[in-house]
Amino acid sequence: MELSGLDIMVTGGSGFIGSHLVDRLLEMDNHVIVYDNFDDFYMGKMDNIKIHFDNYNFTLVNADILDYDTLLNAMNDVDLTFHLAAQAGVRYSIQHPIKTNTVNTTGTLNVLRAAKQSKIKKIVFASSSSVCGVPEYMPVDEKHPTNPVSIYGASKLAAEKYCQIFDVSTTILRYHTVFGPRQRPEMAIHKWVRGLFQDEPIVIYGDGEQTRDFTYVDDIIDGTLRAAETEGVGKEIFNLGSGHSVSVNTLVELLLKLTNKEDVKPIYTQPKVGDVPDTHADISKARNILGYDPKMIFENGIKQFIEWYKVHS
């Protein structure tokens, strides 16, 4: 599918990843409908998309994916839907299991129902590495057992299953620890950078030797667009990550260096329930089939985030 001159819906399009996707789709001369309810969980999202308010190719629908009638009406004449709307947050899901489950499972089912009724050609669904749980081996490929250890991971897995059994062409992407400009305020990199500039302590849950496959948002957007463009990948699952893992201690050392705060000593405390020890994506399937090729060097991505934070803090 050529991504130009299409009518495209992005659910959750004002969020961290969604807004970057909207930027790219508009640059490619598409008409983009952002469908977002601006939940209080993530404040300031309107700032992510306000640059587009005067663009005649941009439409904003302020509504919830749980509102089926509004969703169906907004999806009329849409060619393609990127479904990124979700209740994010592993730790948040422990405290708010019903909301997390409802938004991520019933909400996804609503998107699938509306897409079928509207005869949408394709859906690209943003899932998460959290569906796999504690790795049995690394790097983790798409055939790895799915044993989530959080409500969030379980809700995303349930949504994946809906995508696979519903009669709509849907490609599933498992995002791995995305970072970059506009990152949600409660996420580790954003929280720690903010704390360093405000002379607050860095608190690490666990010993810091846990690892994450930190993936720059531009690479994630590239993979997401390639999933939409590639024919014949309906019902397929693809990992989108950097293909490398970095320890939390290494991340913190880099943040201290880049912010000139190397005298700060992190505080270590008990691990959080629901956190997994490691994530490391095997991205060979996405490379081979989608042509996915992440390019951002980790340190350069962190530098770009810090520069963005300085301007927007």
Secondary structure as GFF3:
##gff-version 3
##sequence-region A 1 313
A	DSSP	beta_strand	7	11	.	.	.	ID=ss1
A	DSSP	alpha_helix	16	27	.	.	.	ID=ss2
A	DSSP	beta_strand	31	36	.	.	.	ID=ss3
A	DSSP	alpha_helix	46	49	.	.	.	ID=ss4
A	DSSP	three_ten_helix	50	52	.	.	.	ID=ss5
A	DSSP	beta_strand	58	62	.	.	.	ID=ss6
A	DSSP	alpha_helix	68	74	.	.	.	ID=ss7
A	DSSP	beta_strand	80	83	.	.	.	ID=ss8
A	DSSP	alpha_helix	90	95	.	.	.	ID=ss9
A	DSSP	alpha_helix	97	101	.	.	.	ID=ss10
A	DSSP	pi_helix	102	106	.	.	.	ID=ss11
A	DSSP	alpha_helix	107	118	.	.	.	ID=ss12
A	DSSP	beta_strand	122	128	.	.	.	ID=ss13
A	DSSP	three_ten_helix	129	131	.	.	.	ID=ss14
A	DSSP	alpha_helix	151	165	.	.	.	ID=ss15
A	DSSP	beta_strand	170	175	.	.	.	ID=ss16
A	DSSP	beta_strand	178	179	.	.	.	ID=ss17
A	DSSP	alpha_helix	188	197	.	.	.	ID=ss18
A	DSSP	beta_strand	203	205	.	.	.	ID=ss19
A	DSSP	beta_strand	211	212	.	.	.	ID=ss20
A	DSSP	beta_strand	215	216	.	.	.	ID=ss21
A	DSSP	alpha_helix	217	229	.	.	.	ID=ss22
A	DSSP	beta_strand	237	240	.	.	.	ID=ss23
A	DSSP	beta_strand	246	247	.	.	.	ID=ss24
A	DSSP	alpha_helix	248	258	.	.	.	ID=ss25
A	DSSP	beta_strand	267	269	.	.	.	ID=ss26
A	DSSP	alpha_helix	284	290	.	.	.	ID=ss27
A	DSSP	alpha_helix	298	312	.	.	.	ID=ss28
###
